[in-house]
Amino acid sequence: MSKKENLEPDLNQLFTIIDESGEEGIHLGDILKKLGKDGHDSDVVLALQDDLFELSERGYIHREIIQKRFERGVLTQIKWFAVGKGESVSNGVFIGMMPG
């Protein structure tokens, strides 16, 4: 995909960050860091979540809830992907062993 001409500048910047994350996707905290935003400010986080929802509703991005099962427990992550990327994890479940 790449930049979308019909998006407002803030949404275009957000989409670009997510698109550049490729097949790995990106966590909310990493998005905040790349935007230079304060992740401890609830107003900032809520505004970002609104923007993510808008991009999702427009069909530019999607999120995956990924669970990695380890011998000692489960790690759950939410990652954002540009549409067309990340479908390899669409079932949201990875099973593996904790690194030694």
C-alpha positions, -999 to +999 in steps of 0.1 A: +000+000+000+020+031+010+007+066+016-030+073+009-038+106-007-073+108+007-062+106+043-057+136+066-020+142+074-022+128+109-039+096+097-015+093+067+015+095+091-001+069+114-009+046+084+027+050+071+041+039+105+019+008+105+026+000+069+063+002+074+061-024+102+054-050+075+046-085+084+058-081+120+031-055+128+034-029+155+023-025+192+005+005+204+035+015+226+058+014+196+034+036+176+034+062+204+072+062+204+075+067+167+050+095+169+069+111+198+037+110+220+035+105+257+021+070+264+013+080+300-012+107+289-046+090+287-060+117+263-031+110+239-037+073+240-075+076+236-070+100+206-046+075+190-070+047+195-097+068+179-074+073+149-066+035+148-103+028+148-109+052+120-082+037+098-096+003+106-131+013+097-119+027+064-102-006+056-065+005+057-054-015+088-064-044+110-054-057+144-044-092+155-045-106+190-016-129+191-011-155+219+022-172+223+021-202+246+051-210+266+060-237+291+055-212+319+024-194+306+008-173+278+019-140+263-009-121+247-001-092+223-022-069+202-005-057+170-016-035+142-010-043+105-016-026+072-042-045+052-026-072+032+001-078+058+000-101+088-026-124+075-002-153+082-011-148+118-049-144+113-057-173+136-039-153+163-023-183+180+013-193+181+025-223+201+062-225+209+087-229+237+103-203+258+138-195+247+165-210+270 
